[in-house]
């Protein structure tokens, strides 16, 4: 038996209707946690509003205010990147992913998540 949430996510990433908001939130949070596990650190902040944000990538730590290295995208784009259905360069050139700061692109080295 397949997980209905996983099936709904897969269909959405293939161009279908969006799954329930709770399914989207769970998938984004789980994938952000996986990113933080494979790229521990606090040099880059990855934001996937409205569901979550995580700091990752080893290097100088950011404390207060706006982080110097930020990656921001929507949930569908993030999950497509995390699963390998979309590559970083295509997302950036298509305007669906914003990567600012000298170290933001380092997140791409950890995608797709395994």
C-alpha positions as CSV (number, residue, x, y, z in Angstrom):
1,X,0.0,0.0,0.0
2,X,1.4,3.4,-0.9
3,X,1.3,6.5,1.3
4,X,-1.5,8.8,0.1
5,X,0.5,11.9,1.1
6,X,3.5,10.7,-0.9
7,X,1.4,9.9,-3.9
8,X,-0.3,13.4,-3.7
9,X,3.2,15.0,-3.5
10,X,4.4,13.0,-6.5
11,X,1.4,14.0,-8.6
12,X,1.8,17.7,-7.6
13,X,5.5,17.7,-8.6
14,X,4.5,16.1,-11.9
15,X,2.1,19.0,-12.6
16,X,-1.1,17.9,-10.8
17,X,-3.1,19.7,-8.2
18,X,-1.5,20.7,-4.9
19,X,-1.9,18.2,-2.0
20,X,-3.3,19.1,1.3
21,X,-1.5,21.9,3.1
22,X,-0.5,19.6,6.0
23,X,1.1,17.2,3.5
24,X,3.1,20.1,1.9
25,X,4.2,21.4,5.3
26,X,5.4,18.0,6.5
27,X,7.3,17.4,3.3
28,X,9.0,20.8,3.4
29,X,9.9,20.5,7.1
30,X,11.3,17.0,6.7
31,X,13.4,17.9,3.7
32,X,14.7,21.0,5.4
33,X,15.7,18.9,8.4
34,X,17.5,16.5,6.0
35,X,19.4,19.4,4.4
36,X,20.5,20.6,7.8
37,X,21.7,17.1,8.6
38,X,23.8,16.7,5.4
39,X,25.1,20.3,5.4
40,X,25.4,21.3,9.1
41,X,26.3,24.9,9.8
42,X,24.9,28.4,10.0
43,X,26.3,30.2,6.9
44,X,23.2,30.0,4.7
45,X,19.6,30.4,5.5
46,X,17.2,28.4,3.3
47,X,13.6,29.7,3.4
48,X,10.5,28.0,2.1
49,X,7.6,30.2,3.2
50,X,5.2,29.6,4.7
51,X,6.4,26.3,6.0
52,X,9.9,26.7,7.3
53,X,13.5,27.9,7.2
54,X,16.8,26.3,8.3
55,X,20.3,27.4,8.6
56,X,23.0,25.2,7.0
57,X,26.4,25.0,5.4
58,X,29.5,25.2,7.5
59,X,31.4,28.4,7.9
60,X,31.0,31.8,9.6
61,X,27.9,31.9,11.7
62,X,25.2,34.5,11.2
63,X,23.8,36.1,14.4
64,X,21.3,38.9,14.1
65,X,19.4,40.8,11.3
66,X,19.2,39.7,7.7
67,X,21.5,36.8,6.9
68,X,24.1,37.6,4.2
69,X,23.5,34.3,2.4
70,X,19.8,33.4,1.7
71,X,18.1,30.9,-0.5
72,X,14.3,31.4,-0.9
73,X,11.7,29.6,-2.9
74,X,8.2,28.2,-2.8
75,X,7.3,24.8,-1.5
76,X,6.7,23.1,-4.9
77,X,10.1,24.3,-6.2
78,X,11.9,23.4,-3.1
79,X,10.5,19.8,-3.1
80,X,11.4,19.5,-6.8
81,X,14.9,20.5,-6.0
82,X,15.1,18.2,-3.0
83,X,13.9,15.2,-5.0
84,X,16.0,15.9,-8.1
85,X,13.1,16.7,-10.4
86,X,14.5,20.3,-10.9
87,X,18.1,21.4,-11.0
88,X,19.5,24.5,-9.3
89,X,20.5,26.4,-12.4
90,X,17.1,26.0,-14.0
91,X,15.3,27.2,-10.9
92,X,17.5,30.3,-10.6
93,X,17.3,31.1,-14.3
94,X,13.6,30.6,-14.2
95,X,13.2,33.0,-11.4
96,X,11.6,30.5,-9.0
97,X,14.6,30.4,-6.7
98,X,16.4,33.4,-5.3
99,X,20.0,32.8,-4.0
100,X,21.7,35.8,-2.6
101,X,25.1,36.1,-1.0
102,X,28.4,34.7,-1.9
103,X,27.8,31.3,-0.3
104,X,24.1,30.7,-1.1
105,X,24.9,28.5,-4.2
106,X,26.7,26.0,-1.9
107,X,23.3,24.6,-1.0
108,X,23.1,23.2,-4.6
109,X,26.0,20.9,-3.8
110,X,23.8,19.0,-1.3
111,X,20.8,18.6,-3.7
112,X,19.1,16.4,-4.5
113,X,18.7,15.1,-1.0
114,X,19.1,11.3,-0.6
